Amino acid sequence: MGIQYLETAQGRRIAYHLHAGVGPCIVFLGGLKSDMEGTKAVHLEAWAKAQGRAFLRFDYSGHGQSSNTFEEGCIGDWHQDTLAVIDQLTEGPIVPVGSSMGGWQALLLARARPKRITGMVTIAAAPDFTEDGWWAGFDDSQKRALAHDGYVDLPSDYMEPFRVTQRMIEDGRDQLVLRQPLMLPFPVRCLQGTDDTAVSTATALHLLEHATCADMRLQLVKDADHRFSDETCLALIEAAVCDVLA
């Protein structure tokens, strides 16, 4: 089946692909400014189809083929989008696979819908990055620009320069997951490349130490970067999903 659309309660139009199959449904949560046509999402869908497993991938608002612009959005909006697709398009247990910002979204999902999740995989998870990455890294001139203009433009090693708005920063503070207890009552597998310049191994270790989870493992992959999408890394993602499904 081709691309479909879901209208959310907030009036946003979310593009998605849903493949029926055996549950739990694997749900891919993409990264900041990425979309559901990315290498990891498409590869994992093909793998799930070959396994006869249910699979869902989608674009947050302001991403890919969904409505709105990136600059209009924030972590909380994308959390609402995630809840809408989970609640309206899936039933029963799910396995979120969150990449980068999608890792933060997976953790927010665990807080909002813990009983729906039977396992989780994160890839270079970036919880709290609006505060610990962006805001903490802004110099005085950038903070002044944010206050005066309402935005600041940032370069990136992995995408075109992008605009960070005051709303993204302020909303991010309402979505932080590393400042309070984080209960993950299901198996969690975290994957992290050592050559990742967007998310550090220190972030991955902080998440591992902070979360309360009886079965949580972090795998560091030497020389892998933030894309984490070469053949070796894709095979590791498959293995991690299999592990939590088992």
PyRosetta script that sets phi, psi and omega in degrees:
from pyrosetta import init, pose_from_sequence

init()
pose = pose_from_sequence("MGIQYLETAQGRRIAYHLHAGVGPCIVFLGGLKSDMEGTKAVHLEAWAKAQGRAFLRFDYSGHGQSSNTFEEGCIGDWHQDTLAVIDQLTEGPIVPVGSSMGGWQALLLARARPKRITGMVTIAAAPDFTEDGWWAGFDDSQKRALAHDGYVDLPSDYMEPFRVTQRMIEDGRDQLVLRQPLMLPFPVRCLQGTDDTAVSTATALHLLEHATCADMRLQLVKDADHRFSDETCLALIEAAVCDVLA")
pose.set_psi(1, 142.0)
pose.set_omega(1, -178.4)
pose.set_phi(2, -79.3)
pose.set_psi(2, -164.7)
pose.set_omega(2, -177.5)
pose.set_phi(3, -66.7)
pose.set_psi(3, 139.5)
pose.set_omega(3, 177.0)
pose.set_phi(4, -126.1)
pose.set_psi(4, 170.1)
pose.set_omega(4, -176.4)
pose.set_phi(5, -132.4)
pose.set_psi(5, 144.8)
pose.set_omega(5, 177.2)
pose.set_phi(6, -123.9)
pose.set_psi(6, 129.3)
pose.set_omega(6, 174.9)
pose.set_phi(7, -90.4)
pose.set_psi(7, 125.4)
pose.set_omega(7, -179.0)
pose.set_phi(8, -89.6)
pose.set_psi(8, 167.2)
pose.set_omega(8, 179.0)
pose.set_phi(9, -63.1)
pose.set_psi(9, -21.9)
pose.set_omega(9, 179.7)
pose.set_phi(10, -88.2)
pose.set_psi(10, 1.6)
pose.set_omega(10, 177.7)
pose.set_phi(11, 85.9)
pose.set_psi(11, 15.0)
pose.set_omega(11, 177.9)
pose.set_phi(12, -95.5)
pose.set_psi(12, 148.4)
pose.set_omega(12, -177.1)
pose.set_phi(13, -107.6)
pose.set_psi(13, 112.4)
pose.set_omega(13, -172.6)
pose.set_phi(14, -104.1)
pose.set_psi(14, 122.5)
pose.set_omega(14, 177.5)
pose.set_phi(15, -83.7)
pose.set_psi(15, 139.9)
pose.set_omega(15, -179.1)
pose.set_phi(16, -153.5)
pose.set_psi(16, 161.4)
pose.set_omega(16, 168.6)
pose.set_phi(17, -122.7)
pose.set_psi(17, 127.5)
pose.set_omega(17, 178.6)
pose.set_phi(18, -124.9)
pose.set_psi(18, 124.0)
pose.set_omega(18, 178.3)
pose.set_phi(19, -111.1)
pose.set_psi(19, 122.4)
pose.set_omega(19, 179.9)
pose.set_phi(20, -73.3)
pose.set_psi(20, 152.5)
pose.set_omega(20, 178.7)
pose.set_phi(21, 170.2)
pose.set_psi(21, -168.1)
pose.set_omega(21, 180.0)
pose.set_phi(22, -69.8)
pose.set_psi(22, 139.3)
pose.set_omega(22, 176.6)
pose.set_phi(23, -85.3)
pose.set_psi(23, 172.6)
pose.set_omega(23, -1.5)
pose.set_phi(24, -64.8)
pose.set_psi(24, 149.3)
pose.set_omega(24, 178.6)
pose.set_phi(25, -73.9)
pose.set_psi(25, 128.3)
pose.set_omega(25, 175.5)
pose.set_phi(26, -84.9)
pose.set_psi(26, 126.0)
pose.set_omega(26, -176.9)
pose.set_phi(27, -118.1)
pose.set_psi(27, 116.8)
pose.set_omega(27, -179.6)
pose.set_phi(28, -89.5)
pose.set_psi(28, 126.0)
pose.set_omega(28, 179.0)
pose.set_phi(29, -111.6)
pose.set_psi(29, 108.7)
pose.set_omega(29, -173.3)
pose.set_phi(30, -76.3)
pose.set_psi(30, 175.4)
pose.set_omega(30, -177.8)
pose.set_phi(31, -92.1)
pose.set_psi(31, 179.9)
pose.set_omega(31, -179.3)
pose.set_phi(32, -61.9)
pose.set_psi(32, 125.7)
pose.set_omega(32, 178.2)
pose.set_phi(33, 63.1)
pose.set_psi(33, 13.1)
pose.set_omega(33, 171.6)
pose.set_phi(34, -96.5)
pose.set_psi(34, 176.2)
pose.set_omega(34, 179.5)
pose.set_phi(35, -141.7)
pose.set_psi(35, 177.9)
pose.set_omega(35, -173.5)
pose.set_phi(36, -75.0)
pose.set_psi(36, -1.2)
pose.set_omega(36, 175.6)
pose.set_phi(37, -95.3)
pose.set_psi(37, 7.4)
pose.set_omega(37, 179.6)
pose.set_phi(38, -67.6)
pose.set_psi(38, 161.3)
pose.set_omega(38, -174.5)
pose.set_phi(39, -55.7)
pose.set_psi(39, -48.0)
pose.set_omega(39, -176.3)
pose.set_phi(40, -64.6)
pose.set_psi(40, -44.8)
pose.set_omega(40, -177.7)
pose.set_phi(41, -63.4)
pose.set_psi(41, -46.8)
pose.set_omega(41, -177.5)
pose.set_phi(42, -68.6)
pose.set_psi(42, -40.7)
pose.set_omega(42, 178.5)
pose.set_phi(43, -63.3)
pose.set_psi(43, -45.0)
pose.set_omega(43, -177.3)
pose.set_phi(44, -67.2)
pose.set_psi(44, -34.7)
pose.set_omega(44, 176.1)
pose.set_phi(45, -63.0)
pose.set_psi(45, -45.3)
pose.set_omega(45, 179.1)
pose.set_phi(46, -61.8)
pose.set_psi(46, -39.1)
pose.set_omega(46, 178.2)
pose.set_phi(47, -65.6)
pose.set_psi(47, -43.9)
pose.set_omega(47, 179.7)
pose.set_phi(48, -62.6)
pose.set_psi(48, -42.5)
pose.set_omega(48, 178.3)
pose.set_phi(49, -59.9)
pose.set_psi(49, -42.7)
pose.set_omega(49, 179.7)
pose.set_phi(50, -64.2)
pose.set_psi(50, -27.8)
pose.set_omega(50, 178.7)
pose.set_phi(51, -88.1)
pose.set_psi(51, -5.7)
pose.set_omega(51, -176.3)
pose.set_phi(52, 73.4)
pose.set_psi(52, 25.0)
pose.set_omega(52, -175.2)
pose.set_phi(53, -100.9)
pose.set_psi(53, 148.7)
pose.set_omega(53, 175.9)
pose.set_phi(54, -68.7)
pose.set_psi(54, 142.1)
pose.set_omega(54, -176.4)
pose.set_phi(55, -149.0)
pose.set_psi(55, 138.8)
pose.set_omega(55, 179.2)
pose.set_phi(56, -132.9)
pose.set_psi(56, 130.6)
pose.set_omega(56, 169.9)
pose.set_phi(57, -131.6)
pose.set_psi(57, 149.7)
pose.set_omega(57, -175.4)
pose.set_phi(58, -155.4)
pose.set_psi(58, 165.5)
pose.set_omega(58, 174.8)
pose.set_phi(59, -105.3)
pose.set_psi(59, 126.8)
pose.set_omega(59, 170.4)
pose.set_phi(60, -60.6)
pose.set_psi(60, 160.0)
pose.set_omega(60, 172.4)
pose.set_phi(61, -58.1)
pose.set_psi(61, 143.8)
pose.set_omega(61, -177.1)
pose.set_phi(62, 76.5)
pose.set_psi(62, 7.4)
pose.set_omega(62, 178.9)
pose.set_phi(63, -128.7)
pose.set_psi(63, 147.9)
pose.set_omega(63, 172.1)
pose.set_phi(64, 51.2)
pose.set_psi(64, -125.3)
pose.set_omega(64, -174.3)
pose.set_phi(65, -101.0)
pose.set_psi(65, 10.5)
pose.set_omega(65, 176.5)
pose.set_phi(66, -84.3)
pose.set_psi(66, 169.2)
pose.set_omega(66, -177.2)
pose.set_phi(67, -76.4)
pose.set_psi(67, 172.7)
pose.set_omega(67, 176.2)
pose.set_phi(68, 75.4)
pose.set_psi(68, 174.0)
pose.set_omega(68, 178.2)
pose.set_phi(69, -110.0)
pose.set_psi(69, 157.7)
pose.set_omega(69, 179.3)
pose.set_phi(70, -57.7)
pose.set_psi(70, -42.7)
pose.set_omega(70, -175.5)
pose.set_phi(71, -64.9)
pose.set_psi(71, -22.6)
pose.set_omega(71, 178.0)
pose.set_phi(72, -75.2)
pose.set_psi(72, -21.4)
pose.set_omega(72, -167.3)
pose.set_phi(73, -93.3)
pose.set_psi(73, 176.1)
pose.set_omega(73, 178.0)
pose.set_phi(74, -161.4)
pose.set_psi(74, 172.7)
pose.set_omega(74, -176.5)
pose.set_phi(75, -56.6)
pose.set_psi(75, -41.9)
pose.set_omega(75, -179.2)
pose.set_phi(76, -64.4)
pose.set_psi(76, -39.1)
pose.set_omega(76, 176.3)
pose.set_phi(77, -61.6)
pose.set_psi(77, -44.3)
pose.set_omega(77, -177.2)
pose.set_phi(78, -71.0)
pose.set_psi(78, -27.1)
pose.set_omega(78, 171.8)
pose.set_phi(79, -67.0)
pose.set_psi(79, -42.5)
pose.set_omega(79, 175.8)
pose.set_phi(80, -60.7)
pose.set_psi(80, -41.3)
pose.set_omega(80, 177.9)
pose.set_phi(81, -60.8)
pose.set_psi(81, -43.6)
pose.set_omega(81, -179.8)
pose.set_phi(82, -62.5)
pose.set_psi(82, -46.1)
pose.set_omega(82, 178.7)
pose.set_phi(83, -61.2)
pose.set_psi(83, -38.7)
pose.set_omega(83, -179.2)
pose.set_phi(84, -62.7)
pose.set_psi(84, -46.4)
pose.set_omega(84, -178.0)
pose.set_phi(85, -70.4)
pose.set_psi(85, -36.7)
pose.set_omega(85, 178.5)
pose.set_phi(86, -65.1)
pose.set_psi(86, -48.9)
pose.set_omega(86, -174.7)
pose.set_phi(87, -70.3)
pose.set_psi(87, -35.2)
pose.set_omega(87, -172.9)
pose.set_phi(88, -97.7)
pose.set_psi(88, -21.8)
pose.set_omega(88, -174.2)
pose.set_phi(89, -110.8)
pose.set_psi(89, -12.7)
pose.set_omega(89, -178.2)
pose.set_phi(90, -126.9)
pose.set_psi(90, 157.0)
pose.set_omega(90, 174.2)
pose.set_phi(91, -133.4)
pose.set_psi(91, 149.5)
pose.set_omega(91, 176.0)
pose.set_phi(92, 75.0)
pose.set_psi(92, -161.9)
pose.set_omega(92, -174.4)
pose.set_phi(93, -69.1)
pose.set_psi(93, 149.5)
pose.set_omega(93, 178.2)
pose.set_phi(94, -132.7)
pose.set_psi(94, 159.4)
pose.set_omega(94, 173.0)
pose.set_phi(95, -124.8)
pose.set_psi(95, 99.0)
pose.set_omega(95, 176.0)
pose.set_phi(96, -71.8)
pose.set_psi(96, 137.5)
pose.set_omega(96, 173.4)
pose.set_phi(97, -120.4)
pose.set_psi(97, 104.0)
pose.set_omega(97, -171.8)
pose.set_phi(98, -107.6)
pose.set_psi(98, 125.9)
pose.set_omega(98, -179.7)
pose.set_phi(99, -106.3)
pose.set_psi(99, 122.4)
pose.set_omega(99, 176.3)
pose.set_phi(100, 57.5)
pose.set_psi(100, -116.8)
pose.set_omega(100, 175.7)
pose.set_phi(101, -56.6)
pose.set_psi(101, -30.6)
pose.set_omega(101, 176.2)
pose.set_phi(102, -63.4)
pose.set_psi(102, -25.6)
pose.set_omega(102, 173.2)
pose.set_phi(103, -66.6)
pose.set_psi(103, -40.7)
pose.set_omega(103, 173.8)
pose.set_phi(104, -62.3)
pose.set_psi(104, -44.1)
pose.set_omega(104, 178.5)
pose.set_phi(105, -60.7)
pose.set_psi(105, -38.5)
pose.set_omega(105, 178.4)
pose.set_phi(106, -62.6)
pose.set_psi(106, -39.1)
pose.set_omega(106, 179.8)
pose.set_phi(107, -70.5)
pose.set_psi(107, -37.4)
pose.set_omega(107, 173.7)
pose.set_phi(108, -63.9)
pose.set_psi(108, -38.4)
pose.set_omega(108, 177.4)
pose.set_phi(109, -63.9)
pose.set_psi(109, -39.1)
pose.set_omega(109, 178.2)
pose.set_phi(110, -63.2)
pose.set_psi(110, -33.6)
pose.set_omega(110, 178.0)
pose.set_phi(111, -73.0)
pose.set_psi(111, -35.4)
pose.set_omega(111, -175.8)
pose.set_phi(112, -87.1)
pose.set_psi(112, -34.8)
pose.set_omega(112, -175.0)
pose.set_phi(113, -134.4)
pose.set_psi(113, 55.5)
pose.set_omega(113, -174.3)
pose.set_phi(114, -61.1)
pose.set_psi(114, -32.2)
pose.set_omega(114, -176.5)
pose.set_phi(115, -75.9)
pose.set_psi(115, -14.7)
pose.set_omega(115, 179.0)
pose.set_phi(116, -82.6)
pose.set_psi(116, -21.6)
pose.set_omega(116, -170.2)
pose.set_phi(117, -94.4)
pose.set_psi(117, 127.6)
pose.set_omega(117, 178.6)
pose.set_phi(118, -105.3)
pose.set_psi(118, -10.3)
pose.set_omega(118, 178.1)
pose.set_phi(119, -178.0)
pose.set_psi(119, 160.4)
pose.set_omega(119, -177.6)
pose.set_phi(120, -144.5)
pose.set_psi(120, 142.8)
pose.set_omega(120, 172.7)
pose.set_phi(121, -125.5)
pose.set_psi(121, 132.2)
pose.set_omega(121, 173.9)
pose.set_phi(122, -119.0)
pose.set_psi(122, 147.5)
pose.set_omega(122, 179.7)
pose.set_phi(123, -126.7)
pose.set_psi(123, 110.3)
pose.set_omega(123, -176.9)
pose.set_phi(124, 49.9)
pose.set_psi(124, 49.4)
pose.set_omega(124, -178.1)
pose.set_phi(125, -57.4)
pose.set_psi(125, 138.8)
pose.set_omega(125, -175.7)
pose.set_phi(126, -124.8)
pose.set_psi(126, 58.3)
pose.set_omega(126, 179.0)
pose.set_phi(127, -64.3)
pose.set_psi(127, 141.8)
pose.set_omega(127, 172.1)
pose.set_phi(128, 64.3)
pose.set_psi(128, 21.0)
pose.set_omega(128, -173.2)
pose.set_phi(129, -68.5)
pose.set_psi(129, -23.8)
pose.set_omega(129, 178.7)
pose.set_phi(130, -63.4)
pose.set_psi(130, -32.5)
pose.set_omega(130, -179.2)
pose.set_phi(131, -92.4)
pose.set_psi(131, -51.5)
pose.set_omega(131, -173.1)
pose.set_phi(132, -81.1)
pose.set_psi(132, -21.7)
pose.set_omega(132, 178.6)
pose.set_phi(133, -102.1)
pose.set_psi(133, -65.7)
pose.set_omega(133, -176.9)
pose.set_phi(134, -65.6)
pose.set_psi(134, -65.2)
pose.set_omega(134, -173.2)
pose.set_phi(135, -59.9)
pose.set_psi(135, -44.5)
pose.set_omega(135, -179.5)
pose.set_phi(136, -63.8)
pose.set_psi(136, -26.4)
pose.set_omega(136, -178.0)
pose.set_phi(137, -93.3)
pose.set_psi(137, -8.9)
pose.set_omega(137, -179.1)
pose.set_phi(138, -70.9)
pose.set_psi(138, 137.9)
pose.set_omega(138, 172.2)
pose.set_phi(139, -86.5)
pose.set_psi(139, 178.5)
pose.set_omega(139, -175.0)
pose.set_phi(140, -61.7)
pose.set_psi(140, -37.8)
pose.set_omega(140, -178.7)
pose.set_phi(141, -67.3)
pose.set_psi(141, -36.4)
pose.set_omega(141, 177.8)
pose.set_phi(142, -69.0)
pose.set_psi(142, -38.9)
pose.set_omega(142, 178.1)
pose.set_phi(143, -66.9)
pose.set_psi(143, -36.3)
pose.set_omega(143, 176.4)
pose.set_phi(144, -66.7)
pose.set_psi(144, -41.4)
pose.set_omega(144, 179.0)
pose.set_phi(145, -63.2)
pose.set_psi(145, -40.0)
pose.set_omega(145, 179.7)
pose.set_phi(146, -62.5)
pose.set_psi(146, -43.1)
pose.set_omega(146, -179.6)
pose.set_phi(147, -70.3)
pose.set_psi(147, -37.9)
pose.set_omega(147, -175.1)
pose.set_phi(148, -82.7)
pose.set_psi(148, -46.7)
pose.set_omega(148, -174.4)
pose.set_phi(149, -97.2)
pose.set_psi(149, -18.5)
pose.set_omega(149, -178.1)
pose.set_phi(150, 86.9)
pose.set_psi(150, 3.2)
pose.set_omega(150, 179.7)
pose.set_phi(151, -162.1)
pose.set_psi(151, 164.1)
pose.set_omega(151, 171.5)
pose.set_phi(152, -143.8)
pose.set_psi(152, 141.2)
pose.set_omega(152, 179.9)
pose.set_phi(153, -94.8)
pose.set_psi(153, 134.0)
pose.set_omega(153, -177.2)
pose.set_phi(154, -120.5)
pose.set_psi(154, 142.0)
pose.set_omega(154, 171.2)
pose.set_phi(155, -79.7)
pose.set_psi(155, 166.8)
pose.set_omega(155, 179.1)
pose.set_phi(156, -148.1)
pose.set_psi(156, 145.3)
pose.set_omega(156, 175.3)
pose.set_phi(157, -76.4)
pose.set_psi(157, -14.6)
pose.set_omega(157, -169.7)
pose.set_phi(158, -122.4)
pose.set_psi(158, -1.2)
pose.set_omega(158, -178.5)
pose.set_phi(159, -158.9)
pose.set_psi(159, 177.9)
pose.set_omega(159, 175.2)
pose.set_phi(160, -65.5)
pose.set_psi(160, 155.6)
pose.set_omega(160, 174.0)
pose.set_phi(161, -52.0)
pose.set_psi(161, 147.0)
pose.set_omega(161, -177.0)
pose.set_phi(162, -138.9)
pose.set_psi(162, 162.7)
pose.set_omega(162, -172.8)
pose.set_phi(163, -100.8)
pose.set_psi(163, 126.0)
pose.set_omega(163, 174.4)
pose.set_phi(164, -102.8)
pose.set_psi(164, 124.5)
pose.set_omega(164, -178.1)
pose.set_phi(165, -99.5)
pose.set_psi(165, 160.9)
pose.set_omega(165, 175.2)
pose.set_phi(166, -58.6)
pose.set_psi(166, -36.7)
pose.set_omega(166, 180.0)
pose.set_phi(167, -63.7)
pose.set_psi(167, -39.2)
pose.set_omega(167, 178.4)
pose.set_phi(168, -60.7)
pose.set_psi(168, -42.6)
pose.set_omega(168, 179.9)
pose.set_phi(169, -66.1)
pose.set_psi(169, -49.1)
pose.set_omega(169, -176.8)
pose.set_phi(170, -66.0)
pose.set_psi(170, -42.5)
pose.set_omega(170, 177.9)
pose.set_phi(171, -65.5)
pose.set_psi(171, -38.0)
pose.set_omega(171, 179.6)
pose.set_phi(172, -55.1)
pose.set_psi(172, -33.7)
pose.set_omega(172, -179.8)
pose.set_phi(173, -67.3)
pose.set_psi(173, -22.4)
pose.set_omega(173, 177.1)
pose.set_phi(174, -84.9)
pose.set_psi(174, -8.0)
pose.set_omega(174, -174.6)
pose.set_phi(175, -113.6)
pose.set_psi(175, 5.9)
pose.set_omega(175, -174.8)
pose.set_phi(176, -61.1)
pose.set_psi(176, 139.8)
pose.set_omega(176, -178.3)
pose.set_phi(177, -118.0)
pose.set_psi(177, -7.3)
pose.set_omega(177, -177.2)
pose.set_phi(178, -102.4)
pose.set_psi(178, 8.2)
pose.set_omega(178, 179.2)
pose.set_phi(179, -105.1)
pose.set_psi(179, -1.6)
pose.set_omega(179, -178.5)
pose.set_phi(180, -144.9)
pose.set_psi(180, 166.3)
pose.set_omega(180, -179.0)
pose.set_phi(181, -53.4)
pose.set_psi(181, 137.6)
pose.set_omega(181, -179.3)
pose.set_phi(182, -123.9)
pose.set_psi(182, 101.6)
pose.set_omega(182, -176.8)
pose.set_phi(183, -92.7)
pose.set_psi(183, 123.5)
pose.set_omega(183, 177.8)
pose.set_phi(184, -124.4)
pose.set_psi(184, 86.5)
pose.set_omega(184, -172.8)
pose.set_phi(185, -85.5)
pose.set_psi(185, 51.2)
pose.set_omega(185, -178.6)
pose.set_phi(186, -164.0)
pose.set_psi(186, 164.7)
pose.set_omega(186, 178.6)
pose.set_phi(187, -64.3)
pose.set_psi(187, 137.9)
pose.set_omega(187, 178.9)
pose.set_phi(188, -130.7)
pose.set_psi(188, 132.3)
pose.set_omega(188, 175.8)
pose.set_phi(189, -122.3)
pose.set_psi(189, 122.9)
pose.set_omega(189, -178.2)
pose.set_phi(190, -111.4)
pose.set_psi(190, 129.2)
pose.set_omega(190, 178.7)
pose.set_phi(191, -113.2)
pose.set_psi(191, 138.0)
pose.set_omega(191, -176.3)
pose.set_phi(192, -150.9)
pose.set_psi(192, 128.3)
pose.set_omega(192, 175.4)
pose.set_phi(193, -84.5)
pose.set_psi(193, 143.3)
pose.set_omega(193, -179.7)
pose.set_phi(194, -79.7)
pose.set_psi(194, -14.7)
pose.set_omega(194, 179.7)
pose.set_phi(195, -103.2)
pose.set_psi(195, 22.1)
pose.set_omega(195, -179.4)
pose.set_phi(196, -80.6)
pose.set_psi(196, 117.9)
pose.set_omega(196, 179.7)
pose.set_phi(197, -93.5)
pose.set_psi(197, -4.4)
pose.set_omega(197, 178.9)
pose.set_phi(198, -96.3)
pose.set_psi(198, -37.7)
pose.set_omega(198, 179.0)
pose.set_phi(199, -129.8)
pose.set_psi(199, 125.0)
pose.set_omega(199, -174.8)
pose.set_phi(200, -85.1)
pose.set_psi(200, 159.7)
pose.set_omega(200, 173.8)
pose.set_phi(201, -63.6)
pose.set_psi(201, -26.8)
pose.set_omega(201, 177.1)
pose.set_phi(202, -62.6)
pose.set_psi(202, -36.8)
pose.set_omega(202, 177.1)
pose.set_phi(203, -64.3)
pose.set_psi(203, -43.9)
pose.set_omega(203, 179.5)
pose.set_phi(204, -62.3)
pose.set_psi(204, -41.2)
pose.set_omega(204, 179.0)
pose.set_phi(205, -68.5)
pose.set_psi(205, -37.9)
pose.set_omega(205, 177.9)
pose.set_phi(206, -60.9)
pose.set_psi(206, -44.9)
pose.set_omega(206, 178.3)
pose.set_phi(207, -61.6)
pose.set_psi(207, -44.8)
pose.set_omega(207, -179.8)
pose.set_phi(208, -59.6)
pose.set_psi(208, -43.2)
pose.set_omega(208, -178.0)
pose.set_phi(209, -73.7)
pose.set_psi(209, -32.6)
pose.set_omega(209, -173.9)
pose.set_phi(210, -78.5)
pose.set_psi(210, -39.4)
pose.set_omega(210, -172.5)
pose.set_phi(211, -70.6)
pose.set_psi(211, 148.5)
pose.set_omega(211, 171.2)
pose.set_phi(212, -99.6)
pose.set_psi(212, 109.7)
pose.set_omega(212, -174.9)
pose.set_phi(213, -155.4)
pose.set_psi(213, 131.1)
pose.set_omega(213, -177.4)
pose.set_phi(214, -77.9)
pose.set_psi(214, -16.9)
pose.set_omega(214, -175.8)
pose.set_phi(215, -145.2)
pose.set_psi(215, 76.7)
pose.set_omega(215, -177.4)
pose.set_phi(216, -127.7)
pose.set_psi(216, 129.2)
pose.set_omega(216, -177.7)
pose.set_phi(217, -133.4)
pose.set_psi(217, 142.5)
pose.set_omega(217, 176.9)
pose.set_phi(218, -114.7)
pose.set_psi(218, 127.1)
pose.set_omega(218, 177.1)
pose.set_phi(219, -113.1)
pose.set_psi(219, 116.4)
pose.set_omega(219, 175.7)
pose.set_phi(220, -91.1)
pose.set_psi(220, 133.9)
pose.set_omega(220, -177.5)
pose.set_phi(221, -116.0)
pose.set_psi(221, 112.3)
pose.set_omega(221, -175.8)
pose.set_phi(222, -60.9)
pose.set_psi(222, 131.4)
pose.set_omega(222, 175.2)
pose.set_phi(223, 72.4)
pose.set_psi(223, -2.3)
pose.set_omega(223, 176.6)
pose.set_phi(224, -73.6)
pose.set_psi(224, 140.3)
pose.set_omega(224, 179.9)
pose.set_phi(225, -100.8)
pose.set_psi(225, -169.1)
pose.set_omega(225, -172.9)
pose.set_phi(226, -66.9)
pose.set_psi(226, -27.0)
pose.set_omega(226, -179.1)
pose.set_phi(227, -65.4)
pose.set_psi(227, -37.2)
pose.set_omega(227, 176.1)
pose.set_phi(228, 47.3)
pose.set_psi(228, 48.7)
pose.set_omega(228, -172.2)
pose.set_phi(229, -136.3)
pose.set_psi(229, 19.1)
pose.set_omega(229, 171.6)
pose.set_phi(230, -80.5)
pose.set_psi(230, 177.1)
pose.set_omega(230, -173.4)
pose.set_phi(231, -59.2)
pose.set_psi(231, -40.7)
pose.set_omega(231, -179.6)
pose.set_phi(232, -63.7)
pose.set_psi(232, -45.4)
pose.set_omega(232, -178.4)
pose.set_phi(233, -67.4)
pose.set_psi(233, -39.8)
pose.set_omega(233, 178.6)
pose.set_phi(234, -62.7)
pose.set_psi(234, -38.2)
pose.set_omega(234, 177.5)
pose.set_phi(235, -65.8)
pose.set_psi(235, -35.4)
pose.set_omega(235, 177.9)
pose.set_phi(236, -67.8)
pose.set_psi(236, -36.5)
pose.set_omega(236, 176.6)
pose.set_phi(237, -63.8)
pose.set_psi(237, -45.8)
pose.set_omega(237, 177.1)
pose.set_phi(238, -56.0)
pose.set_psi(238, -47.2)
pose.set_omega(238, -178.2)
pose.set_phi(239, -61.7)
pose.set_psi(239, -39.9)
pose.set_omega(239, -179.6)
pose.set_phi(240, -65.4)
pose.set_psi(240, -41.8)
pose.set_omega(240, 178.1)
pose.set_phi(241, -62.8)
pose.set_psi(241, -45.4)
pose.set_omega(241, 177.8)
pose.set_phi(242, -57.5)
pose.set_psi(242, -40.8)
pose.set_omega(242, -177.3)
pose.set_phi(243, -61.6)
pose.set_psi(243, -47.1)
pose.set_omega(243, -178.4)
pose.set_phi(244, -75.1)
pose.set_psi(244, -27.8)
pose.set_omega(244, 175.3)
pose.set_phi(245, -67.8)
pose.set_psi(245, -30.4)
pose.set_omega(245, -178.4)
pose.set_phi(246, -73.9)
pose.dump_pdb("model.pdb")
